[in-house]
Amino acid sequence: MEARMLGIETDPARVAEDDVAPYRGLSAIESHAQFIDLMNATDLHMRSIPVLEWYRAWRALDAVDDPGRWWERVPSR
């Protein structure tokens, strides 16, 4: 089924494919370097946010966190 049949002008699958195209075929070393770059960017971003904002975000994440094990809630066959 095409996305246009659902009233979506831009096909999300095509957009996703286009987004990941530059990363397909990377060697393990290149992939790891990209990951390290992402972690460095995340670290810089976190350092730019006041610590009180970190706590506010962590409290919000804790509120939506599900401490249970998801596989315990999967109905058995």
N, C-alpha and C positions, 0 to 999 in steps of 0.2 A: 504494500500500500504506500502510495506517495503522500508526502506531507501536505501537498496541495488539496488532496481529497479531504483532509481534516481542516482545511481553511488556513493552513500555515503556509505563508509564501516562501519562507526560507526553510529548506530541509535541514533539520537539526543533525541528522546523520552526516550529511555532506559537510556541514559547518564543523562538526567534530573531526571528521577526516582531514579537512583543511588545517585545523588547529594543530593536529599531531603530526602532520606531514614532515615538518622540519626535524622532528625527533626520531622518526623511523630510520632504522639502519645505523644508528649511532653505535660506536664501539662501546664496550664496557667502560673504558677510561673516559670517553667523551660523555657518556651518560652520567657517570659519577661526578665529573667536573660540573655538569649542569646542576646536579643535585646539591653540590657544595655551594654553588653560586646562589641557589634558591635559599639554602639555609643561612648564608651570609646576609642576603636581603631581608629575610625574616628577622634575623638578629638585629640588624640596623633599624628595622621598623619598630621592633619591641623596645629598643633603647630610646626611641623618640617619643614613646608614650609614657606619661607619668605613671608611677607605680600604683597609685590609687585606681587608675583605670584598669590596670592588670587585674587587681583584686575584684573589681566590679565585673569584669568579663569572666573571671574564674568562677565567681559566685553564680553567674547566669548559666555557665556551662554545667556546674554542679547541679543546678536545679533541674536541668533537662537530662542529666546523665541517668542511665538505667543501670543500677548496680547489679541487677539480676543477670543471669546467664541466658542469652537468647535461646539457646538450644533446649533449655528446660521448658520453654513456652511453645515450642513447635509441636503441634499435635502429632501423635504417633499414628501410623497407618492402621 
